[in-house]
């Protein structure tokens, strides 16, 4: 058993190590050498070694990591979709540029229990529309409604990421 300060410290260590992992992964994707691959695996292992924290649990990033990295390196869209789904902010933007989706608008959709959460390119797109279109600044407490024409949905690619219910291993068909 540990105290809250120890657990919070573990979360901070895990976060720093995870950022090092992402930086090493970025370096590998830009220069795919065995040395860079080993650095990615080392940083993932360092992150996995941090015990549970206050907010977060121990990670298991090294499971099948070499295969996952090779899939990213080869431009596999399914692997990239799953990887990008877990990122946000600057990490999302940096890795999106290295992905096969670099020129695509990406919207990550997370249907939780009783709510839906969108992330990806949504925030930067909306900010750009408000700032460039109207010359307005966006602040934490401002609310806007942005309307634009419906995109062509037949051109969209959809990738199933996962389900929070144990035993569900793929997307489910709609019920009639």
C-alpha positions as a Python dict, from the first residue, in 0.01 Angstrom:
ca = {
    (1, 'X'): (0, 0, 0),
    (2, 'X'): (127, 349, -80),
    (3, 'X'): (29, 702, 6),
    (4, 'X'): (-129, 954, -231),
    (5, 'X'): (191, 1157, -280),
    (6, 'X'): (384, 846, -382),
    (7, 'X'): (106, 748, -624),
    (8, 'X'): (95, 1098, -775),
    (9, 'X'): (473, 1092, -814),
    (10, 'X'): (441, 762, -1002),
    (11, 'X'): (185, 917, -1236),
    (12, 'X'): (422, 1206, -1306),
    (13, 'X'): (713, 966, -1370),
    (14, 'X'): (496, 754, -1601),
    (15, 'X'): (390, 1065, -1793),
    (16, 'X'): (750, 1180, -1842),
    (17, 'X'): (860, 833, -1951),
    (18, 'X'): (562, 806, -2187),
    (19, 'X'): (664, 1136, -2347),
    (20, 'X'): (1016, 994, -2393),
    (21, 'X'): (861, 684, -2550),
    (22, 'X'): (664, 901, -2795),
    (23, 'X'): (976, 1100, -2885),
    (24, 'X'): (1172, 779, -2947),
    (25, 'X'): (885, 643, -3158),
    (26, 'X'): (880, 963, -3362),
    (27, 'X'): (1256, 930, -3415),
    (28, 'X'): (1212, 569, -3530),
    (29, 'X'): (935, 659, -3774),
    (30, 'X'): (1156, 930, -3923),
    (31, 'X'): (1462, 701, -3931),
    (32, 'X'): (1365, 332, -3899),
    (33, 'X'): (1688, 173, -3776),
    (34, 'X'): (1730, -121, -3538),
    (35, 'X'): (1899, 114, -3290),
    (36, 'X'): (1596, 346, -3294),
    (37, 'X'): (1361, 46, -3262),
    (38, 'X'): (1551, -69, -2952),
    (39, 'X'): (1520, 280, -2801),
    (40, 'X'): (1143, 272, -2849),
    (41, 'X'): (1121, -69, -2683),
    (42, 'X'): (1346, 48, -2397),
    (43, 'X'): (1134, 359, -2333),
    (44, 'X'): (813, 156, -2345),
    (45, 'X'): (963, -92, -2096),
    (46, 'X'): (1070, 194, -1866),
    (47, 'X'): (712, 325, -1877),
    (48, 'X'): (569, -22, -1808),
    (49, 'X'): (798, -59, -1504),
    (50, 'X'): (628, 225, -1314),
    (51, 'X'): (377, 78, -1063),
    (52, 'X'): (18, 196, -1047),
    (53, 'X'): (-34, 555, -948),
    (54, 'X'): (-310, 774, -809),
    (55, 'X'): (-490, 832, -1140),
    (56, 'X'): (-325, 577, -1366),
    (57, 'X'): (-246, 209, -1373),
    (58, 'X'): (64, 21, -1475),
    (59, 'X'): (94, 13, -1855),
    (60, 'X'): (160, -287, -2079),
    (61, 'X'): (292, -106, -2385),
    (62, 'X'): (563, -362, -2462),
    (63, 'X'): (306, -633, -2547),
    (64, 'X'): (350, -698, -2924),
    (65, 'X'): (528, -363, -2948),
    (66, 'X'): (774, -455, -3223),
    (67, 'X'): (487, -570, -3446),
    (68, 'X'): (287, -254, -3371),
    (69, 'X'): (585, -32, -3451),
    (70, 'X'): (654, -221, -3775),
    (71, 'X'): (289, -178, -3876),
    (72, 'X'): (312, 196, -3811),
    (73, 'X'): (636, 211, -4008),
    (74, 'X'): (475, 35, -4303),
    (75, 'X'): (180, 278, -4304),
    (76, 'X'): (-84, 27, -4191),
    (77, 'X'): (-404, 233, -4157),
    (78, 'X'): (-564, 12, -3889),
    (79, 'X'): (-253, 37, -3670),
    (80, 'X'): (-232, 412, -3724),
    (81, 'X'): (-602, 458, -3643),
    (82, 'X'): (-563, 274, -3312),
    (83, 'X'): (-245, 464, -3226),
    (84, 'X'): (-377, 811, -3313),
    (85, 'X'): (-703, 745, -3127),
    (86, 'X'): (-509, 737, -2799),
    (87, 'X'): (-334, 1069, -2859),
    (88, 'X'): (-451, 1426, -2820),
    (89, 'X'): (-318, 1778, -2844),
    (90, 'X'): (30, 1827, -2984),
    (91, 'X'): (112, 1455, -2976),
    (92, 'X'): (-187, 1393, -3203),
    (93, 'X'): (-80, 1668, -3446),
    (94, 'X'): (286, 1556, -3457),
    (95, 'X'): (207, 1189, -3524),
    (96, 'X'): (-80, 1261, -3761),
    (97, 'X'): (171, 1431, -3993),
    (98, 'X'): (374, 1107, -4000),
    (99, 'X'): (69, 891, -4065),
    (100, 'X'): (-114, 789, -4383),
    (101, 'X'): (-386, 1031, -4264),
    (102, 'X'): (-163, 1341, -4281),
    (103, 'X'): (-394, 1521, -4526),
    (104, 'X'): (-721, 1389, -4380),
    (105, 'X'): (-958, 1544, -4129),
    (106, 'X'): (-967, 1303, -3834),
    (107, 'X'): (-1241, 1293, -3575),
    (108, 'X'): (-1204, 1038, -3294),
    (109, 'X'): (-1539, 928, -3153),
    (110, 'X'): (-1566, 772, -2807),
    (111, 'X'): (-1915, 651, -2718),
    (112, 'X'): (-1901, 615, -2343),
    (113, 'X'): (-2180, 508, -2113),
    (114, 'X'): (-2440, 780, -2164),
    (115, 'X'): (-2214, 1034, -2337),
    (116, 'X'): (-2008, 1083, -2650),
    (117, 'X'): (-1667, 1249, -2673),
    (118, 'X'): (-1504, 1373, -2994),
    (119, 'X'): (-1136, 1461, -3035),
    (120, 'X'): (-878, 1466, -3312),
    (121, 'X'): (-887, 1752, -3559),
    (122, 'X'): (-1219, 1884, -3428),
    (123, 'X'): (-1085, 2145, -3185),
    (124, 'X'): (-827, 2292, -3423),
    (125, 'X'): (-1080, 2296, -3710),
    (126, 'X'): (-1342, 2479, -3503),
    (127, 'X'): (-1084, 2726, -3364),
    (128, 'X'): (-963, 2797, -3718),
    (129, 'X'): (-1319, 2853, -3842),
    (130, 'X'): (-1395, 3096, -3559),
    (131, 'X'): (-1061, 3280, -3567),
    (132, 'X'): (-1012, 3301, -3943),
    (133, 'X'): (-1376, 3324, -4043),
    (134, 'X'): (-1490, 3580, -3788),
    (135, 'X'): (-1169, 3718, -3640),
    (136, 'X'): (-1287, 3621, -3293),
    (137, 'X'): (-1079, 3469, -3015),
    (138, 'X'): (-1185, 3148, -2847),
    (139, 'X'): (-1192, 3146, -2469),
    (140, 'X'): (-1275, 2879, -2212),
    (141, 'X'): (-1623, 3009, -2133),
    (142, 'X'): (-1734, 3120, -2481),
    (143, 'X'): (-1992, 2913, -2666),
    (144, 'X'): (-2037, 2902, -3044),
    (145, 'X'): (-2247, 2720, -3296),
    (146, 'X'): (-2057, 2651, -3618),
    (147, 'X'): (-2250, 2542, -3926),
    (148, 'X'): (-2105, 2417, -4254),
    (149, 'X'): (-2215, 2197, -4541),
    (150, 'X'): (-2231, 1823, -4487),
    (151, 'X'): (-1913, 1650, -4611),
    (152, 'X'): (-1936, 1366, -4860),
    (153, 'X'): (-1985, 1065, -4631),
    (154, 'X'): (-1917, 805, -4900),
    (155, 'X'): (-1550, 913, -4899),
    (156, 'X'): (-1506, 858, -4523),
    (157, 'X'): (-1301, 569, -4388),
    (158, 'X'): (-1408, 431, -4048),
    (159, 'X'): (-1181, 223, -3823),
    (160, 'X'): (-1316, 32, -3522),
    (161, 'X'): (-1080, 86, -3225),
    (162, 'X'): (-1219, -119, -2935),
    (163, 'X'): (-1511, -164, -2696),
    (164, 'X'): (-1516, -112, -2320),
    (165, 'X'): (-1724, -428, -2274),
    (166, 'X'): (-1522, -746, -2220),
    (167, 'X'): (-1568, -1006, -2490),
    (168, 'X'): (-1653, -763, -2771),
    (169, 'X'): (-1383, -810, -3033),
    (170, 'X'): (-1516, -613, -3325),
    (171, 'X'): (-1781, -364, -3434),
    (172, 'X'): (-2140, -472, -3384),
    (173, 'X'): (-2411, -450, -3650),
    (174, 'X'): (-2717, -233, -3592),
    (175, 'X'): (-3024, -412, -3468),
    (176, 'X'): (-3333, -395, -3684),
}
